[in-house]
Amino acid sequence: MQQVFNPYLPLNEYIPDAEPHVFGDRVYIYGSHDKENGEKFCMLDYVTYSASIYDLKNWRYEGVIYKASCDPEYDKYQYMYAPDVVKGNDGRYYLYYSMAGEHPHGCSYKLSVAVSDTPSGKFKYLGYVKNPDGTPLSDYLVFDPALINDNGRIRLYYGMWFDFIDDNSLSKEDIIKKELEMFPKKTRKEIENTPDGIMGAVTVELCDDMLTVKGKPYHIIPESVKETDFEEHPFFEASSIRRVGDKYYFVYSSFKNHSLAYATSDFPDRDFKYGGVIVSNGDIGLNGRKDADRLMRTGNIHGSIENINGEWYVFYHRHTHKTEFSRQACAEKIKILEDGAIPQVEITSCGLNGGPLACEGEYDAPICCNLTNGRMPHFACVGVRLPHITSRDGERFISEIEQGTLIGYKYFDFKDTKRIGIAYRSGDIKPDGEMIVKLAPNGDAVARIKIKDALLWTKADVQPEIPNGIYPLYFEYRGTGSIELKSFYF
């Protein structure tokens, strides 16, 4: 039986910052490219995967579509950050991206452009986004490009924002000093000559050459969000733009940095109103869930929405390896209501599957959508003991599973289930306990699997008492020591 899970790409693939685009009868995923257990963001060259719009269970690897070494500034900046692709009026496909260096904010703050005759590449360097006089576009913070071809008009969006701009304890001079420190390519003169502020989400139209801007960029969301509807979820980064009927949806990473939020407008360049959160990679906010009760370790998020064969989906990423630098692509089906609202969707394991997973065969443990010990952190946590998805010797598994660790999978279609088992081994502390199988986080046990000390991967299964129906599946470890979980099976 062909199925698809989250993450929907192979477990050894790390493509965050996904921009999904339907071109023809296929949907293509364009994103950054992290290294497994990497040391920096976006260490690898761009690759893409695609799937038929009629079959989201089969993703095809399209190969390397563009190399960082193709950029003329590769000697100074080795990493390509989040890209976007738009189809030009000439029928070709244009890839927009920014290069970055070792420093977290050490970006080139210049947008490069590559072009291809096909959406699967390979792309060739074309140039950089520039002003009419030929100088590189540098207004505001040129970061995280997003584009739309709106009936022949090509519009570019970008920007970044930090909350110190709304800190009443800081003087104007304090803010300027912070900006000069954080953004070394900016000058005092430029900051002082930008009365509406250099931070925030902005837009500008492009000429037919796909490189030259028409006029000057300007804000679509005010830099200061105090006492506005954006105050709870301010724009941070990760601009993305979609048109849904006569409405424009601006999707972005909230400053809370685990939530994709959106704003809507009747216009592509003004009057955007905050709409809500689409997804959090820890389910924070869903049904009132608080930050401290996140269901996964959270971290930065970037993605967008796309209509695929009449259904809407949100694409986002999750975090692995206790770092910020090994992020994996996930997706969920969403609904856009008649009034234009998008209710927040929960993170699941079945994602693009079109329904619950079958209680048949063996599943990789890292497709979990919940992984918590009750005190999961935000951002990287190297050196801290906590359950996490990791890899070693070509294998991917969950490590540091200790007392109270809860591992969840949503959802499964249980039908006369006669067996459930796990493949595990001892962690770095000799274990003695049991794995409780449940259908709800605080539910009763439907099975108990005895855990013993095992140096090699060991399978153990039992006969559960599970009524027929669609339920989440949870494993909770109770006992001493630690274990690692490779898979579970029916």
N, C-alpha and C positions, 0 to 999 in steps of 0.2 A: 504494500500500500504506500503510494507516494504521499508524503506529508512535508510540511515545512515548519520550522520552529524559530523562536528567537534565541540567539541571533540567527538571521535567515541566511547568512553566508557561512562558509566553512569555519569551524572553530579556530583555525589557525589564521584567519583573516581579520584584519582590524581596519575598518573603513568608517571613521567617525565623520561628523559634520555633513551628513548626507543631504544632497539635493537631488530628489527624484524628478525625472522629467520623462514624459511620454513623447517619443518621436516615432511617428508611424504607428506600427502595431506592437512596439516594444517599450518597456520602461527601463530607463538607464539610471544607474546610481553613480553620481559624481560626489566625491568627498575627499577629505585628507587621507593620508595613509600612514597609520602608526605601525611601529615595529612591535612584535610580541616581546613583552617585558622590556620595552624601550626606555631610554634615558631622557628623551626629549619628545616634544610634540612633533608629529608629522615627519618622521625620519626617512620615509620611503617615497619612491616615485608614485605618481598617480596611476591607479588602475581603475577599471570600471567593470561592473557586472550588469547584465541585462536579463530581462525575462519577458516572455510574451504577456501582453495585457490580458490574455485569456487563461494564463496558467502561471500564477505567482509562486508555484511550488518548485519550479525549475529555474534556477539562476545560472546563467552562462558567463564564464570568465572571459572577458574581452581582451585581457592582457594589459600590458603597460601602455597607457595612452599618451603619456608625456613625462619626460625626465627633468628633474630639477636642474641638471647640468645644461639644459637647453637655454636657460635664462642667462642673459649677459651679466647679471649680478651674482652669479653662482659663486664667484670667488669670495664674496663678502657675506652672502646669505645662502645657506645650504638646504633650507627646509621650505617646502611649499605649504602654506596654510590653506584654510578652507576655500574651495573654488566654487564657481557656478558656471553653467553653460547655457547659452541662449542661441536659438536659431536666427540667423540674420535674414534680412530681406533678400539677400542674394542666394539663399538656400544653403549656405555653409553654416558650420557650427563654431561658435566662438567660446573659448575657455578663458575665464578671468580669475586671477589669483594674485596673492601677494607673497613675497619671499620673506623669510624670517631667519634670524641668527640665534646665537646662544642665549641672549638675554630674553626674559619673558616678554618684554615690550620692545625688543630690539628688531622690530620689523622694518622693512624698507619703506613702509608707508607710501608705496607706489604700486599701482595695479598694472600687472603685466597681462598680455593677451596672446593667446595662441589660437590657431584656426585649423579646421579639418573639413574635408568634404563629407565625412560621415560622422554620426554621433559616437561611434566606437573608436574614433581616431584612426591613425595616429595624428596628434596635433603638432603643428609647427609654430615656432615663435613668430609673432607678427609685429609686436611693438608694445608700447605702454600707453595707458590712458593719459591724454595730454590736453592742455589748454589750447585755444586757437593759435597762440603764439609759439606753440611747440614745446613749451615747458611742461614737465610732468604735473599732473593734477595732484595738488597737495593740500587743498582746502580741507579743513577739519581733520579728522583722524581717518586716513584712507586705509580701511581694514575690513575684511569679511565682505567681499562684493556679492551683490545679488542683482539679477537682471530680469527684465520682462520685455518681450516683444508684444506690445499692446496695439494690435492692428497696424503694424508697420512703424510704430514709434518705439525706439529702443530706450529704455530708462534704466539707469544704474542707481543702486542704493548701497550705502556703506556706513560705517561709523563704529564708535566705541564710547562707553560712558562709565564714569566712576562717581560714587555717591558723595565724595568730598565737596562736589560743587554745591550741594545743598546743606553743607555743614555751616550753620550760623555762627559757630565759634571761629571760623576762618575769615580772615580779611581777604580782600581782592588780591593783595600782594602775596598772601600765603598760598592762595590758589594758583597764582601764576608760577610761583616757585615749585609747587608740586608738579604742575604740568611740564615745566622745563626739565625737572628731574626724571619724570616718567617717560616723557616723549622727547628724547634728545635731538630729534631732527627738527623740532619746532623752535622758533626764535621768539624772543620777547616781543619783538615788533609785530610778528604775525599774530600772536595771542592777543596783544592789545588792540590790534586792528580788526579783530573778529568780535564785534560787540555782542553777538548772540551766543558766543562761546564755541570752542573748538570741539567739544564733546557732544555726543548724541547721534541720532539717526538722521541721515541726510539723503537727498536724491539729486540727480542731474540727468538731463537727456543727452544721448549720444548722437553724433552725426552718422551718415551712412557709411563712413569708413570704419565704424565701430571702435574708433580710438579717440576722436576729438569730441570734447564736450561742447554742448550748446549753452552758452551763458555760464552762470556760476551755480554751484550746488547750494542747497538751502535745507533747513531742518523740516522734517515732517512730524517730529515730536519735539516740543520745547526742551532745551537743555536742562532747565530747572523743572523738576516735576512735583515740587512741593505743592500740596493742596490741589493736585490734579488727579484724574482718575488713573494715572500711571504710577501714583506714589507707592502703592504696595508692590507692584511688579514693574519697576522701571526698565527701560531698554538698557541692556548691557552690551551685547554684541550679536553676531550671527544673524544679520539681516537676511530676510527671504521674502519674496513677494509673489503673490498669486492673484489672479482675477477669477472670481466666482460669480458668474452672471454679470450683473452691473456693479458688483461690489469689489473692492480691492482689499485683500487680506495681507497685512504686514506681519509676518511671523518672526519672532526674535527670541533670543535667550534673555530671560528675566535676570535682573541683578542678583536674585537669590541663587542663580547659577546651577539650578537643578531642574528648572522648569522652562518649557517652551510656551511662550505666551503669544497672544495675537492682538492686533488692533485692526479696525475696519474703517473704510471711508468710501464715499461715492466718487472720490477723486484719487488718482494715483500719486499725487504730490502734496496733499494738504488735508487738513481736517480729520486726521485719524483719531479714533476714539478707542480706548482700551476695551478689549472684549473679554479676556479671561485666560486661564491656563489650559493648554491642550493636553500636555502630558508632563509628568515629573518622573525622573529616573529613580525615584524612591517612593513614588505614590504619595508624596507630601501634598497636602491640600485636598486630596481625594476623600470625600465624605468626612471632611474636617480633620484629617490626619495631621498631627503636629510634626515639626522637624525632628524632635527627639524620637519619634516613632517610625522613622523611615524604614522601609522594608528591604532596602539594599543600601550599600555604601553609595553615596551620591557624589556627583562631581559635575564638571561643566557639561553643557548640553547644547546641541546645535542640530538643526534639521528643518523639515518643512512638511507641507501637506501636498498631496497630488491626487487628482481624479484618475482612477485607473479602471477602465471598462465600466464606468458608471458608478463606481464606489469611491469614497474618499478614504484616504489613509494618512497617518502621520508617521514620518520616519525620524528617528532620533538615535542616540547611542547610550550605551551603558559602560561601566568601568570595571576593569579586571586588574589582577596582579598587584593590588595595593598601591598602584601609582595612578597618575593622571594620564599616562602616556600609552596605554594599551586599551583603546576604546573600540567597542564592537557595535555593528549596525543592528538596530531593532526596528520594528514597525508594528503599528496597531491600526485596526479599522476605526474610523471615527464617524460621527454624524454631524452634518451641518443642518441645524433646525430651520424651520420656515422663517424665523425672525433673524437668521444669520448667525446665531450663537453656536459655538462648538463646546459641548459639555466635556469636561476633563475625562479622559479615558484612563483606565487602569493598565499597568504594564502586565503582560502575560507571557506565557511560553508559547502559546499557539499562534499569536500574531497574525501572519498572513495566511494561515491555514484554511480560513473560511469556516472554521468550526472547531470543536474540541478535538484533542488528539485521541487516537485509538489505544485501548489497553491491550496492545499487542507488541511483542518483540522487546528490544532493548533500546534505551534512551541514554544519551550522554548526560551525566549529572550537571555539567555547566549550562544546560538550557534553563536553569532555574530562573524564575522571575522574582522570587523573594529569597533573600539570604541574610539572616540577621541573628545576632545574639542578644538583641534588645538594646544595644548601645552602639549602633553602627555610626561611623563618623562621616563627615563631609570632607571631600578631597583626599589627598594621598595620606597613607597611614603606614609607611614603611617603618618597621621596628616595633609595631604594635601587634599583639596577638589578636586575631579576629578571623572568622571564616572568610575565605576569599577564593575566587576562581583564579587558577594559576596554571603553569605548564612546566614540565620537566621531561627531558629525554624524548621529546616528540609527543608526549601525552598531555591532555588537558583534563583537569579534575578540580574538585573543591578540597581545599586544605584547611588545617587548623579548626576542624570541627570539634567542639568541646561541649561541656555541659550546657544545655539550654539552646544550642544552635538549632535554628528552625530553617528548613530548606523547602521552598514552595514551588509548585508547578501548577499553572492554570491554563487550560482546564482539560480534564479527561472524561471520556464517555465510558463509564463502567457498565459492562454487560456480562453478568455471570462470571465475574473475575475469580479465578480459582487459585492464582498464585501471584505473589509480589515479592521481589527480591532486590538485593543491592550487591554491587561489586565494590568492596572497600579494602583498605589495608590500614595498618597502624600508622599513626602520625609520629611525631618526635617524642611523645610521652606515651608509654604503654597504656592501652585502653582497657577498661573493664566496665561494660555497661550494656545498653540496648538501644536500638533505633526504634522509636515509636512511629508507627504509621497512622496518620490522621487525615480527616477530610475537612478540617477547619483548624485554624491556628490554636484555638483553645478547646478543640473538640476532644472527644474520647478516643482512645486507641481502637483502631480496627485491626491492628496486627502489631506484634512485637518481634523484633529480630535481634537475637542475642549477638553481641559483639565480643570477639575474643582477640587476643594479640595475634597479628598476622603480618609478617614481613612482606609477603607478596600479595597481589590482588586476589581476594578471596570472595567467592560468591556464597550468599546465604539467602534462602527464601522461606516463606511461610504461606499458609492459607489464610487470607484475610476474610473478614466479615464486612463486606461492602455491598450495600443495596444498589440495584441498578439505577443509573442516573448520571447526570453531568455534575462533577464536583472538582474542586481543586484537590491536589495531592500534596501532603506535607510529610516530611521526615523530621523528627526531632530527636537529637541525641541526648540521652540521659546516662550519666555515669562519669567516671574519672578518665583522665588521660585525653588523648586526641586521636582522631581518625581522619582518613582521606577517602573521598567518595568519587569513584570513577563513573558509575552508571547505575541505573535501576532497570528492572525488567518485569515483565508480566508472564 
